[in-house]
Amino acid sequence: MSFLKWLYPGLGIKRWVFLGVIGFTLIILGFFIVIGTNYLNQYKLIIYKFYEIFSRVSSLLFGLIVLVAGVILLVFSIRKTIRSIIAYLIPKNVDKLVEIIYQKQYLKKGPKIVAIGGGTGLSVLLRGLKEYTSNITAIVTVADDGGSSGILRGELGILPPGDIRNCLLALADTEPLMEKLFQYRFKTGSLKNHSFGNLFIAAMTEILGDFQQAVKEFSKVLAVKGRVLPATLDNAVLFAETVDGQIIHGESNVSKGVTPIRRVFMTPPDAKPLKEAIEAVEEADAIILGPGSLYTSIIPNLLIKELAVKIRRSPAYKIFITNVMTQRGETSNFTASDHVRTIMEYGGRDIIDCVIVNTETVPHSVLERYKHEGAEPVAPDIENIKALQKDVICGDFINREVVVRHDSAKLARRIIKLIVNKKYSSDKMKFLDTYFWEEKFKDFKEINN
């Protein structure tokens, strides 16, 4: 029997199991002594010696001593047994186990958030949000047809795994080396420019025969906080019509275009969203659009009509995060309000309740590298957004690195505070009065003041 393997030499468990048996025996013995010795007639031969030794001590006191001793031994043995098992399963985290369990329990009490988009922007947002809640559902566009994802899509007929891989890694609770492995791109040979993570998802898809199931299994490997869902399982292809009437085929070509876009559309026009995605939207406390490329990361999700309708009708607080920089062709000369109007054009007026806009100045030294790309900071025309009757949150939401991106920690912290303030009643706010939340949100109590 496999159970007997626990008694094999060298595991360091038998001693604690034996001690536990002694403790349990003493608990039973003490219990019977306390409630009356009449129940012990059949065991007198066994305990006769005990009564001789403790003949001068009352049965009640003796029973209590035995009972307490048994409890101590049993608790001690269970504790040692568990620690012995844990030492083999997670030897590096034994001392942090209580903290890990404690944090995971309270992450489960966090707001239910649905984040919609694709590309780098969505993964940046997810890295910040996972520190505050594990109730995250990322709905990711599957219109990508460039690079490694495009090759795998064309050759294997699978959905593009790139954006999904990035989001999974952003939500992962894994070792840095593991993340480097799945982000690694081959530099030579026939696998040049392929990401190992993309190949892994492709292999899992072929083994399981289902892309969605492959993503789920990948999530288990990475211990993902939350879940990542493709927006649709249909073979979606993005098209753009430019202002001069040209039709551009494919997401990768749309993003490379230099002529302003008049509109984008997708085939099939009746693509169906995942059932899980619809359920997540219906149950969400907040739905976040962006950050990310307007026409190639965010709007493709809104072109899935049923998904857009569900978002629009959802009672969740709907937040749109404007980009920090414009993108040549896609959003040249776009202000923050231009982004908002475009989103409403495809998703409806009620698709947004609140707009988050960066108002911090981008350092001049960083801007220099964007000049040749035809990109510039998105102008924060706050009054124009307010004229659209949307809430506006302004502030410093960028990092100070070479690349101009949102700062995941700043962005997530402000979003969580906003969601809690808008969606949680005073009763639900009680979950903040814990050590975990006080450490995470030392200034959250300002919300209730």
Helices and strands as residue ranges (DSSP letters): G 2-7, H 14-35, G 37-43, H 44-53, H 59-89, G 91-93, H 97-107, E 113-117, H 119-129, E 136-140, H 147-156, H 162-171, H 176-183, H 196-208, H 211-222, E 227-230, E 237-242, E 247-249, H 251-256, E 261-267, H 275-283, E 286-289, I 294-298, H 299-302, H 305-313, E 317-321, H 336-347, G 349-351, E 354-358, H 364-367, G 368-373, H 382-387, E 391-395, H 408-423, G 428-432, H 435-440, G 444-448
